[in-house]
Amino acid sequence: MWFHIRVDWPWCGYCEIQSPPQRYALIDRRALTELLGISSFKRYQRVHKGWIENELKTAQLGREPVWTQSLAVGHKDYVKGVKLALGMAGRYRSIVEENDAYGLKEPIMPYATHLVCEMDILNAENTILLE
């Protein structure tokens, strides 16, 4: 299991937790262990590896849309904060709840809205009929 994750996704969070880089770490290990109430990072590594191995054995390995199709995922207050921080860019994004997680979705827009200006020149009013 570890081999496939390590080879297929060398820059994933799992790899950074299980084999932390000496420099340029993205994950704040101390804050993570404190937040989860775990005594040490070494203990967290063992617990985390167990969580992943258990999930791979028991879960269906399909994509979960809330995680793969959202701009932000997490606690409802966090997702609301991201939406507010986006200002006007977050105006038409909706917050959805799925499997005990909240996600900030992209607005769904049909392709036709992008073509309106180009299609205006094809309007009947702009047509000259030839005899």
N, C-alpha and C positions, 0 to 999 in steps of 0.2 A: 504494500500500500504506500508506504513512505517513498519508495523508489519512484512510483508513477507520479506522485505529486511533485517530488523533487525535480524530476526530469521534465515533466510537461509544463509545470508552472513554477519556475525557479524564483520568481519575484513575488510570489503570493505571501499573504500574511502568515500562513502556516509555516512556510520555510523560514521566515524571519523569527518566528517564535521558537521553532525547534532548533535552528542553527543561527543564532543572532549574529549579525555582522559586527565586526570590531569598530567600524566607523560608519557614519551616515545611516544610522538606524532610523526607521520611520516610527516605530512603536516605542512609546515611553514605558519601559518594562516596570519601573517602580510604580508609576501611576496605575498601570493595568492591574498589578497584583493587589495594590491597596483598594482599588475600586471593587475588585471581586472578593476581597476579604481573605486572600490566600497569603500564607506566611512568607513565602519566598518565590522567586521566579523559577527556580529549579522545580519546586513543587507544582507550580502552575504549568510548566512544560509537560510534566507527567499527566496532570489532570486534563490538559488541553488535548494531548495526544490520545488519551482514552476517549474523550468526547468525540473526536473525529473518527477514530476507529469504530466506535459504537454506532455512530451515525451512518458510516459507510456500510456496516453490516445490516442495519435494520431499516434504513430509509430507502425510499425510491430515489434514484439519483437523477431525477429530472430537474429542470430549472424551476425556480420559484419566481413568478413574475414580480412580486414585490421587491425582490433583491436584484433581479436582472434588468428590470425595466423602469427603475426609479432613479431620480436624481439624488435623493437622500433617503435613508432608511434608518429607523430607530424608534425611540420613545416619541410619543405624540408631541410633547413640548419641544423636543429637539427638531423634529421635522417642521413644526410651525415656525420655529426660529430661523431655519434655513429659508423657508418661504418668505418670511419678512425681510431677511437680509438680502434677498434677491431683488427687492423693490418691485419695479414695474415688470421685470423679467419673471417674477413669481406670480404675477396677478392672475393668470389663467391656468395655473397649475393646481391640480386637485390633490388633496390628501386622502389616501385610502388606507383601510385597515385590512390586513391579511395575515392570518396565522400569528396573532399576538405581536405583530410589528406594523408600524406605520410607514408608508412610503409617499414621497412627493413625486407625482406623475408629470410627465410631459403633456402639454396640451395636445389633443388629437385634432389634427387639421387635415382635411382632404387635400390631395394634390391640386385639385382644380383651383383653389384659392391662389396658388402661386402663378397660375396661368391666366388670370382674369385680364391683366393689362395686355398681354400678348394676343388674347382672343378678341379684345375690343376692336381691333382693326378688321376683324372678319365679320363684324356686325352688318346686318342687312342695310342699315342706313348708309354705310360706306360702300355699298355695292353699286356699280354702274352696269346696267344691263345692255348687252350688245344686240343689235338687231340683225 
